[in-house]
Amino acid sequence: MKVPVIDNGGQWTHREYRVLRDLGVETSIVPNTTPFERLEADGIVLSGGTPSLEGTTRGLEVEESYLEKAQVPILAICLGHELLAQHFGGAVGKAPTPEFGRTLVKISETSSPIFLGLPDAFVVWASHNDEVIRLPEKFRTIARSETCTVEAMAHEDRPLFGLQFHPEVEHTEHGERIFQNFLALCHR
């Protein structure tokens, strides 16, 4: 199975790569300037990054081509989550209360494939000033925290998942299981 990590300059992109590699996946870190046509992928991880999308209407061009053309599952993390929302017509803005560090998320949709087998609340590691402030059409909120209303989202028809938090770091409980659930979707 091949699952590239699209590098948006996030501080933990190498952790996403390492988790996938440790789970036995053929993976690589791919510059976000790589044309979609050059990817061989059974799934795609869109990494976090430092750019702020607050006040903009367009994300990074290449990721939009991945989101439009890919017929494989996509797991979008932090900035990737915000790009996913923005691409499909949602809005990103400054978080009223930015989250840095330990955050308790509450899963509102435990039947979502990305959260299968997980408790309905657990601790994650977050690191963001911006957040999704309006869901795009055809997406639903599947997790929230006390201060972030869209901690995770899923598309109604396609295997597209966005997480505002970081499942790749050790501080996130059940992070590896989230990746395993994602990989199970890539096998189909």
Helices and strands as residue ranges (DSSP letters): E 5-8, H 13-22, E 29-31, G 36-38, E 44-49, H 61-69, E 74-77, H 79-87, E 91-107, G 113-115, E 121-134, E 139-145, E 152-155, E 160-163, H 175-186
